[in-house]
């Protein structure tokens, strides 16, 4: 019987199984315009330039590629640091 943990598919990283950088870039290019148009969360991107949006999209692709085990360098802040900064910023704006 086949051992599912020893199949070639199981030995690939999630990054590879999803189709690599191009597949992640295609996913992000489909997802982000929908999020930006969303009535509830679209306000987050209101007023951001197209260049800023493209930079955020690239950072998201890089983040996902790195998080999913790909050979991608993510130059942005880690989620824990970013979350702490958002909480701090939110506190100062509301108090």
N, C-alpha and C positions, 0 to 999 in steps of 0.2 A: 504494500500500500504506500502511496505517496505521502511524504511528510510535508505538509503545507509550509512549514517554516524553512524548508530547504529548496523550495522551488525558486527558479530564477526571478520570478515576479516578486516574491516575498523578500528577496535579498536586495532588491532595488530600493532606493530611498523614495519617500513619498514624492519628492520633487521629480524624480525620474518617472514614477508611475503616473503622475499627472500630466506628463508630456514636456517637462522642462520649462525653460524661461519663456519660450514663445507661447506656450499654453497659458502660463500665468499672466503674461502681458495681455493676451486676448481676453482672459477672464476679467481682468481689471478694467480693460477698455469697454467691456460690456456692463460691468457693475457700476462704475463710478458715475457715468451720466445718469443712471437711474437713481442713484442715491442723491445726486445734486438736484434732481427734479422732485424728489420726495417732499410732500407737504410738511412733514414733521421734522425731518432732519436736514432738509436742503438749506435751511438758513445758516447752517455751519459754514457753507461755502459761499454765501452771498458776499459779493464784493471782491472775491478773490480773482486775480487776473488769470488769463488762460495759461500764462507761463507758470504761475503758482500752482494751478491745477495740474498741469503736466508734471511738474516737479513732485507733487504729492503722489500722483499716479505711479511715477517711477520709484519713489520711495516705498510705496506699497508693494509693488512687484518685487523689489529687492528684499523687503522684509519677509514676504511670503517665501521667496526662494531660499533665503537663509534659514528661516524657521522650518521649512520642509526638507532640509538636508541637502540643498543644492550648493554648487560652488559659486555662490553669490555673496558679494560683500554688501552688507547693509550699513550705510554710513550714518543713519539716523539714531535718535535716542532709543533706548530700550523702553518697553511698555511701562515698567514700574516707575522709571524716572518721569516719563511723560505723564502718567497718571497722577503722580505727586504734584507736578507742576500745574496740572489742570485743577486739582483740588485747591491748591494754594491760590491760584488766580481766581477761581470761583469764589473763594472765601473773601478775598479782597474786594471783589466787585459787588458782593451782596451784603457786606457788613461795614 
